Amino acid sequence: MGFRFVVVTFGDGQGGIPLRDLDRQDPFGGVSGYETKETPPVCHALLHDPAFFRFLSHIDAELAEEARKGCCPRCAGPLHVADFPRKPRGCPATVREEYSRRLSFTCGRCATRTTPASVRFLGRRVYVAVMLMLVSPAGGHAAASVRDGLKVPARTLLRWRAWWRKDFQQTRFWQSVRARFMPPLPATGLPVSLFERFQGSDCPERMAQLLRFVCPMSAYPV
């Protein structure tokens, strides 16, 4: 399943970012033993960029369309649109309406729900997925940006860091892909060390690749 060539303009609108077939790229290039302590400050600006959030909606729409072309995994019946409401936190006000629903389907025969993967949401968490990708050590620029700019409680940030360092390690997803990273990613460096393994011309492209990579986790509680 590939994505069509898309050029999206971010920030000040002065440039375009081509995101080609994200799932076909090798995301593990540029491996280095060097580990930075947090994501570059420019990446934190994505949290205030409606264009980036709309691009993630575009990816979700394509993931949903691919899922709808299939059939019910339980009885092979047809799938019908059955989106359900979300109350997202962390997205710009201008895109909150389109982020207020999770794309999903139910079977027209047995009513079983099928919810496709998403780059916008991570399981049942109320905060948008991109925010969890920018968690950094306490006291860092990212921590201050998320805590102060988006009014995220310090206690919530601590929970996110604990999730990356412990719970994430035990997920079925990570157990199935961790061996693909050489050298191995230390738990204390996540999620920054994971972000650093993705190639891209800039932070928006690399962040989109990271979200596309972890999106299988969005189909079940994490």
N, C-alpha and C positions, 0 to 999 in steps of 0.2 A: 504494500500500500504506500504510494508516494504522494507527495504534495506537489501541486503545480507550481511553476516559477511565479513568485510573488515579489513585488517590490513595495515596501511599506516605508513611509516617511515618518521619522520620529522627531521629537523635540522641537527645534526651531523651524523644521520644514525645509532645511537647506540640503538635505541629502536623502538618498534612498538606500535601503538595506535589502539585498537579495537573499532570500531564504529558500534555498533549493533542496527539495527532497530531503527533509531533515532526517527521516528514518533511514535513508540510504547512505548518509555520511558516516565515516568512521569518527566517532566522537572522542577517541582516545589518543589522538595525535598530540604531538608537542609535550610528551611526558617529561617531567623534570623532577629531580629530587628536592627541589626548592619548594617550600611551602609558605605562602604568605599568610598573614593573620586575618585578613578580611578582604571582602570584595572591594574593587575600586569605587571611590565615591560617586563616579558618574553612573554606576549601576543603580545606585539608590534613587537617582532621578527617575528611573523607570516607574517607580511607585506613583508618580504624579503625571505620567504621560498617557493621556487617553488613547493616542494612536497605538501604542504598544498593547494596551488592554484590548483594543478592538481587533488587533491582529491575532491575539490569543483566542478571541471569539471566533474568528475565521477558521483557525485550526480546529477548534471544538466542533464547528459546524461540519467540517470535512470528516472528522472522526465519527460523528453521529450519522452522516450520510452513508459511510461505509458500513456501519453497524446495521442500519436500516435495510441495506441490500441483502442482508443475511436473513435468518429466520430464528424463531424461538429455539433456544438451546434445549428446552425441555420437551416440546412436542412438534417442533418444526413448523409451527403455525406462523402466520403473517404478523409483522410488527407494526403497531400504530403509535403515533406520537402521543406521549403522555408525560410531558415535562412536569417537573415539580418545583415549587417555590424554594428560593434560598434567600437568606438575609445576609448578603456578603459584607464583610468588613475589609477595609484596606484598599478599595478601588476608588478612582476618582469619581466625583459626583456625577459627571457627565456620562459615565458608562454604567452607573449603578442599576439602571432599569434593565439593561440587557444582561447584567450579571445577576439579576434577581430570579433567574430560573435555571435549573439544571436540565440539560437535554437528556431525555430518557424515552423509553418505549415500553409498551405492554403488549403481550400477545393477544391477538384477536380471538384465539381459540381457548387458551387456558388461563389468560390474564397474568401470566408470569411477567415480572418486570425485567427489562434488559437496559442497563445503564452503561453507555459507552465510556471509554477512558476520556479524561479531560485534562487540559493544560491550565485551566482556570481554577479548578478546585482540587484539593487533596483530601479525598475521603469526605468525612462529615465535618471537617474543620470549618469554622465560620469565616476565618480569614482566608483571603485568596492565596493560591499556591505560591505565587512569586514572592510573597512576604517571607515565607518559610525558607526560601532559597537565599535570603539575604541576612540570615541570623549570623551574628559574629560574636567574638568574645566580649564580655561585659566591659564597658568603657570605650569600645571602639567607635569609629565614625558611624558604621551601619547601625549599631545598637542605639546610638543617640538619635539617628535619623528616624528609625522605626518607632522608638519610644516616644520622642518628643513631637516629631512631625505628624505621626498618625495616631498618637495617643494610645499606644499599646502598653498595657500595664507591665511593669518590670517582672512581675510574677509570671506573666504569660511568656515573656522572652526566656525566662529560666526554664519553663516547661518545654519550650521548643528546643533549646539547647540539649536538655536531658533526653528528649525524644531522638534527636540525631545521634547522640553518643551511645544510647542504649537500645531503645525500642526499635529504631530504624535498622539496627544491626540484625535483629531477629525476624524481620519481615521476609515473607516468601520471595518478594521481588529481589531484595538485596542478596539473599542467600543464593539466588539463581544467577546473579550477574557479577558479584564481587570478584570472582576469579579472573575476570577479563581485564582488571586494572593491574598493571605492573609499572612501577612498584605498587604494592598494596596501599590503599588509602587508610591512614590512621583515623580511628573513630574521633579522636580529639580535634581533628582538622575539618570535620564535616560541618556544614555543607560546602565551605569555601574550597576545600581540597578537591571536591567533586567538580565544582564549577570550573576550576582551573584546568581540568583535563579535556575540556571542550575547545575545539578550534573555532575561530570566527573572526571577522574583521573588527568587531567591537562588542561591547557588552550586550546590547539588545539581541544580536544574533546568537551569541553564546548562551544567553539566558533562555532564549526560545529553544535551543537545542537541549539544554538541561531539562526544561519543563517537558519537552517531548519525550525525553529519555525516561523520566520518572513517572510519566502519566499512567502506566499500567497500575500503579498503586491507587489511583483515584477511583478505580472501579470497585474497591472494597474498603471497609473502615480501616484507618491507620491511626 
